[in-house]
Amino acid sequence: MLVVVAIATLAQILPLGGIRDGRPRTVPLNDVAAPETGPIALGGASTEAALPEGTATAAAAGGAEAASVETEHRPGPGFRAMLPLLFFTALYICVYAGESVKYAYLPIYMNEQMQLSPALVGAVIGIQPLVELPLIPVAVMLGRRFGAVRLMAIGAAMGVAANLCFALIGTVPALFAGQILMGIVWGIFAGLGILVAQRLLPTAVATASAIFLSSTALSSALGGLTGGFGVAALGLPMVFVIPAGFAAIAVIGLIVMDRRGRQTDRRRAQTDQRRL
């Protein structure tokens, strides 16, 4: 299995070698030739153009500036403008932290305490991506119609229910139900997370993407730390109450974000109507 994963990882890196830089070539200043000056025909008589001293040099410099691509220096977004993005990223971390806890301790719980067969353990773990992948485009369409943040709040609530299935019920159908719910969660979050992050900081999309993508490493650290302490304090399967609590925090935060966003949209609509 590890060999297959290694081959798949290498296969997704190989196409990057064929990518070429498609940016337009900038013309260096030294490669721009000054315009040639020659005789100007006026009424059939050939006379030399009377140019003021230094005009040819200025024309050459002007042509060089027009040929070279200039980049404007724009100041980056301030901390206050980044607060909604940071808040959203923190909520995403709360939801994603449960994945580290689940993949670390759910197989141990199924093998040691429930004593399930390896085939059944693999079926429980593998049901999540089978649900998740087809839901990503569906989640994008539903997010455009009903609101992305509202849909993500519903997804976080499903994350609460999934972790409670792991912690409180402890049967094979409950494990499948929890994994199906987690598949719905990540079908929503994987499709809408980066889109919402970029909309929260539209003036710096690259910065928004970088901050949002850092949530994966932070959530893994948070999940590993809390999972270790949780197992020592609560044991299995009650450790899954901790990611359920994190997901509940995300539900509350996303509901607050959705309400504030809708209030802001209403104010903008009212302002536009007054201007008209």
Order of alpha helices (4+ residues) and beta strands (2+ residues): alpha-beta-beta-alpha-alpha-alpha-alpha-alpha-alpha-alpha-alpha
